[in-house]
């Protein structure tokens, strides 16, 4: 109807009422048309009684004003003589505002009138579920399954309740039914996949996750769960494909971006990590954790200038932190600037004087024993290194395995064996199965000549890890030092060499077993090869000297002992052997 002017005299009172009723009806119809559901719709009441109240109530309900709708729908409900169709709308209004008791009264009356009506039965099931009466909710839903056409909502709700009540086979059946009714509902396939995964039906779970991602490529949870499965199966190419597909669909997906970057770094593909993060534009636009990853990736590809730029920017923006100061110290050391590195490590100590890690970081940076890949070390007086380590040890609090393990190793590097033993023993108490701690502890026992204790620990460790080359070599070597079970010792060391045939330390162990067996030609051959592989090592040279001496090759023996003594001048045993040989030559 065209209303030319709101003041027009052409529109009489009756026509105004009719106009309002028609507009309300059109709005309600439009609102209803925009509500998507696969459940059966409630038809409009046939009676004209209370039509305007019903129309307004439906309009308000569909517009999200359920509480305001109640009064209109109550009026329509009364005037219609409790028409079931109006009652269903009134029950829905009470349901939406959370007045379940009133809603149930209406629903029970509707079910009494028409026992197979979809909306009352389904709403009753939903209320029972929300009230945690899940068994009765299932009864109503199964009744619906029997008396009405199959619907997605019923099957999905059944699947949810079955899963929550431990009826997993029935839950999976309901998920299958729901998927058959609506194969464009990503959350359904995700829920199904999680349940399948829980019961080890991995291939089916993968398929369900893939279905969820086909429907919604930006579904982050489905993406990450599927990636976790692929990583566990070592299907890294598949994991990467899923991650990249998600990133293409959702360019703002920083969580997935971080996971992808970490995957690249863990695979040794730091260059790909750098390229991926740089493709996102200016690093200042990245979240803090991704900037950290970019700095780490630069470090891994040995682009120390960029790594320094990243971490220096973070250090400045965060007003500094001991952790970042230590990182900057390590990067500066890798870049060859020991003076700047020393400054950062000392800043870490000043900023966190109660944190043992800050003292230990400078200790490691000044220790040749912990330098790798030709990284330069900070030159400190020996006494200052000892003081750093003692201070770090004094700051230990609580029961942190890494703290006791690292400080035990550090004391071991200084041959402070009593302190090394004490800290490594504590580390093993905290983590009795830790192989690294046990091996280093046995190394301390070896230096203390407590070989029987070391052999007992290694026997247990070998029982857990029979093919571990480090364990096999060390166990075989300790047996050789004890001079017993030499055939077993040889087998153990040969097992280690099968894994790493160019390992000079394993070769030295085999040579020492041959020496103990009296196979001196074989011993010399293996020990000379060990020197070629490792370079001049004081222990290997002492072993070679012993083998030469047993073959009466005194000049070569003395030469090997002298080299060993130059490398480690505090070995009194080697010095005694040298003096005995010189005396023998004089006589």
BELCOR-V390303 format. One record per backbone hydrogen bond with DSSP energy under -0.5 kcal/mol. NH is the residue of the N-H (numbers start at 0). CO is the residue of the C=O. E is the energy in kcal/mol with one decimal. If there is no record, write none. Layout:
((NH,CO,E) (NH,CO,E))
This chain:
((2,0,-0.6) (3,1,-0.7) (7,4,-1.9) (10,7,-0.7) (11,9,-0.8) (15,11,-2.0) (16,12,-2.0) (17,13,-2.5) (18,14,-2.5) (19,15,-2.5) (20,16,-2.6) (21,17,-2.5) (22,18,-2.7) (23,19,-2.7) (24,20,-2.5) (25,21,-2.6) (26,22,-2.7) (27,23,-2.7) (28,24,-2.4) (29,25,-2.6) (30,26,-2.8) (31,27,-2.6) (32,28,-2.2) (33,29,-1.2) (34,31,-1.2) (35,33,-0.7) (42,40,-0.5) (50,47,-1.8) (53,49,-2.6) (54,50,-3.0) (55,51,-2.6) (56,52,-2.5) (57,53,-2.8) (58,54,-2.4) (59,55,-2.6) (60,56,-2.6) (61,57,-2.9) (62,58,-1.3) (63,60,-1.3) (64,59,-3.0) (65,63,-0.5) (68,64,-1.6) (69,65,-1.2) (70,66,-0.6) (71,67,-0.7) (72,68,-2.6) (73,69,-2.9) (74,70,-2.0) (75,71,-2.5) (76,72,-2.7) (77,73,-2.4) (78,74,-2.8) (79,75,-1.7) (80,77,-1.5) (81,76,-2.7) (86,82,-2.7) (87,83,-2.1) (88,84,-1.2) (89,85,-2.4) (90,86,-2.8) (91,87,-1.9) (92,88,-2.0) (93,89,-2.2) (94,90,-2.4) (95,91,-2.5) (96,92,-1.5) (97,94,-1.2) (98,93,-2.2) (99,97,-1.5) (102,98,-2.0) (103,99,-3.0) (104,100,-1.8) (105,101,-1.8) (106,102,-2.7) (107,103,-3.1) (108,104,-1.7) (109,105,-2.2) (110,106,-2.9) (111,107,-1.9) (112,108,-1.4) (113,109,-2.9) (116,113,-1.6) (120,116,-1.5) (121,117,-2.9) (122,118,-2.7) (123,119,-2.3) (124,120,-2.0) (125,121,-2.2) (126,122,-2.4) (127,123,-2.3) (128,124,-2.3) (129,125,-2.4) (130,126,-1.8) (131,128,-1.8) (132,127,-3.0) (133,131,-1.2) (136,132,-1.8) (137,133,-2.3) (138,134,-1.9) (139,135,-2.0) (140,136,-2.2) (141,137,-3.0) (142,138,-1.8) (143,139,-2.1) (144,140,-2.2) (145,141,-1.5) (146,142,-2.0) (147,143,-2.2) (154,150,-1.9) (155,151,-2.9) (156,152,-2.3) (157,153,-2.5) (158,154,-2.5) (159,155,-2.3) (160,156,-2.4) (161,157,-3.1) (162,158,-2.4) (163,159,-2.2) (164,160,-1.9) (165,162,-1.1) (166,161,-2.6) (167,165,-1.3) (170,166,-2.0) (171,167,-2.6) (172,168,-2.0) (173,169,-2.4) (174,170,-2.5) (175,171,-2.2) (176,172,-2.2) (177,173,-2.9) (178,174,-2.7) (179,175,-1.7) (180,176,-1.1) (180,177,-0.7) (181,177,-1.9) (184,181,-0.6) (185,183,-0.7) (187,184,-0.6) (188,184,-1.4) (189,185,-2.1) (190,186,-2.6) (191,187,-2.5) (192,188,-2.4) (193,189,-2.4) (194,190,-1.9) (195,191,-2.5) (196,192,-2.7) (197,193,-1.8) (198,194,-1.1) (199,196,-1.8) (200,195,-2.4) (201,199,-1.7) (204,200,-2.2) (205,201,-2.7) (206,202,-1.9) (207,203,-2.2) (208,204,-2.8) (209,205,-2.6) (210,206,-2.1) (211,207,-2.2) (212,208,-2.1) (213,209,-2.0) (214,210,-1.8) (215,211,-2.4) (218,215,-2.1) (219,217,-1.4) (222,218,-2.1) (223,219,-2.8) (224,220,-2.4) (225,221,-2.2) (226,222,-2.4) (227,223,-2.2) (228,224,-1.6) (229,225,-2.3) (230,226,-2.8) (231,227,-2.3) (232,228,-1.9) (233,230,-1.5) (234,229,-3.4) (235,233,-1.2) (238,234,-2.2) (239,235,-2.6) (240,236,-2.2) (241,237,-2.1) (242,238,-2.3) (243,239,-2.7) (244,240,-2.1) (245,241,-2.0) (246,242,-2.2) (247,243,-2.2) (248,244,-1.7) (249,245,-2.3) (252,249,-1.9) (253,251,-2.0) (256,252,-2.1) (257,253,-2.4) (258,254,-2.1) (259,255,-2.6) (260,256,-2.3) (261,257,-2.5) (262,258,-2.4) (263,259,-2.3) (264,260,-2.3) (265,261,-2.9) (266,262,-1.5) (267,264,-1.6) (268,263,-3.4) (271,268,-0.6) (272,268,-1.8) (273,269,-2.6) (274,270,-2.3) (275,271,-2.5) (276,272,-2.3) (277,273,-2.9) (278,274,-1.6) (279,276,-1.3) (280,277,-1.6) (284,281,-1.9) (285,282,-1.4) (289,286,-0.5) (290,286,-1.9) (291,287,-2.1) (292,288,-1.7) (293,289,-2.2) (294,290,-2.4) (295,291,-2.4) (296,292,-2.6) (297,293,-2.6) (298,294,-2.0) (299,295,-2.5) (300,296,-1.9) (301,298,-1.5) (302,297,-2.8) (303,301,-1.4) (306,302,-2.3) (307,303,-2.8) (308,304,-2.2) (309,305,-2.5) (310,306,-2.5) (311,307,-3.0) (312,308,-1.8) (313,309,-2.0) (314,310,-2.6) (315,311,-2.2) (316,312,-2.4) (317,313,-2.3) (318,315,-1.1) (319,314,-2.3) (324,320,-2.3) (325,321,-2.3) (326,322,-2.0) (327,323,-2.8) (328,324,-2.2) (329,325,-2.4) (330,326,-2.6) (331,327,-2.5) (332,328,-2.0) (333,329,-2.2) (334,330,-2.2) (335,332,-1.3) (336,331,-2.4) (337,335,-1.1) (340,336,-2.1) (341,337,-2.6) (342,338,-1.8) (343,339,-2.2) (344,340,-2.5) (345,341,-2.2) (346,342,-1.8) (347,343,-2.2) (348,344,-1.8) (349,345,-2.3) (350,346,-2.4) (351,347,-2.0) (354,351,-1.7) (355,353,-0.7) (357,354,-1.3) (358,354,-0.8) (359,355,-2.3) (360,356,-2.1) (361,357,-1.2) (362,358,-2.1) (363,359,-2.8) (364,360,-2.0) (365,361,-1.1) (365,362,-0.7) (366,363,-1.4) (367,365,-0.6) (369,366,-1.3) (370,367,-0.7) (374,371,-1.9) (375,332,-0.5) (377,364,-2.4) (379,377,-0.7) (383,380,-0.8) (384,380,-1.7) (385,381,-2.0) (386,382,-2.4) (387,383,-2.5) (388,384,-2.1) (389,385,-2.6) (390,386,-2.5) (391,387,-2.4) (392,388,-2.5) (393,389,-1.9) (394,390,-0.9) (394,391,-0.9) (395,392,-1.2) (400,398,-0.7) (403,399,-1.6) (404,400,-2.7) (405,401,-2.9) (406,402,-2.1) (407,403,-2.2) (408,404,-2.5) (409,405,-2.1) (410,406,-2.5) (411,407,-2.0) (412,408,-1.9) (413,409,-0.9) (413,410,-0.6) (414,411,-1.5) (415,410,-2.5) (416,414,-1.7) (419,415,-2.4) (420,416,-3.0) (421,417,-2.2) (422,418,-2.3) (423,419,-2.4) (424,420,-2.4) (425,421,-1.7) (426,422,-2.0) (427,423,-2.3) (428,424,-2.0) (429,425,-1.9) (430,426,-1.7) (433,430,-2.0) (434,432,-0.6) (437,433,-1.9) (438,434,-2.7) (439,435,-2.2) (440,436,-2.2) (441,437,-2.6) (442,438,-1.9) (443,439,-1.7) (444,440,-2.4) (445,441,-2.5) (446,442,-1.8) (447,443,-1.7) (448,445,-1.6) (449,444,-3.2) (450,448,-0.8) (453,449,-1.7) (454,450,-2.8) (455,451,-2.0) (456,452,-1.9) (457,453,-2.4) (458,454,-2.3) (459,455,-1.6) (460,456,-2.2) (461,457,-2.9) (462,458,-1.6) (463,459,-1.3) (464,460,-2.3) (467,464,-1.4) (468,466,-0.5) (471,467,-2.8) (472,468,-2.6) (473,469,-2.4) (474,470,-2.7) (475,471,-2.5) (476,472,-2.6) (477,473,-2.5) (478,474,-2.3) (479,475,-1.9) (480,476,-2.3) (481,477,-2.0) (482,478,-1.0) (483,478,-1.8) (488,484,-2.5) (489,485,-2.5) (490,486,-2.2) (491,487,-2.6) (492,488,-2.2) (493,489,-2.4) (494,490,-2.0) (495,491,-1.7) (496,492,-2.4) (497,493,-1.8) (498,494,-1.0) (498,495,-0.6) (499,495,-1.7) (502,499,-1.7) (503,501,-0.7) (506,502,-2.0) (507,503,-2.2) (508,504,-1.9) (509,505,-2.1) (510,506,-2.4) (511,507,-2.2) (512,508,-2.0) (513,509,-2.3) (514,510,-2.1) (515,511,-2.2) (516,512,-1.9) (517,513,-0.7) (517,514,-1.1) (518,513,-2.4) (519,517,-1.6) (522,518,-2.3) (523,519,-2.9) (524,520,-2.2) (525,521,-2.3) (526,522,-2.7) (527,523,-2.7) (528,524,-1.7) (529,525,-2.1) (530,526,-1.9) (531,527,-1.8) (532,528,-2.3) (533,529,-2.7) (534,530,-2.5) (536,534,-0.7) (540,536,-2.6) (541,537,-1.7) (542,538,-2.2) (543,539,-2.5) (544,540,-2.5) (545,541,-2.2) (546,542,-2.2) (547,543,-2.7) (548,544,-2.6) (549,545,-2.1) (550,546,-1.0) (550,547,-0.7) (551,548,-1.7) (552,547,-2.9) (553,551,-1.2) (556,552,-2.2) (557,553,-3.0) (558,554,-2.2) (559,555,-2.1) (560,556,-2.5) (561,557,-2.5) (562,558,-2.0) (563,559,-2.2) (564,560,-2.7) (565,561,-2.0) (566,562,-1.7) (567,563,-1.9) (570,567,-1.1) (571,569,-1.2) (574,570,-1.7) (575,571,-2.2) (576,572,-1.9) (577,573,-2.3) (578,574,-2.3) (579,575,-2.3) (580,576,-2.1) (581,577,-2.4) (582,578,-2.4) (583,579,-2.3) (584,580,-2.5) (585,581,-2.1) (586,582,-1.6))
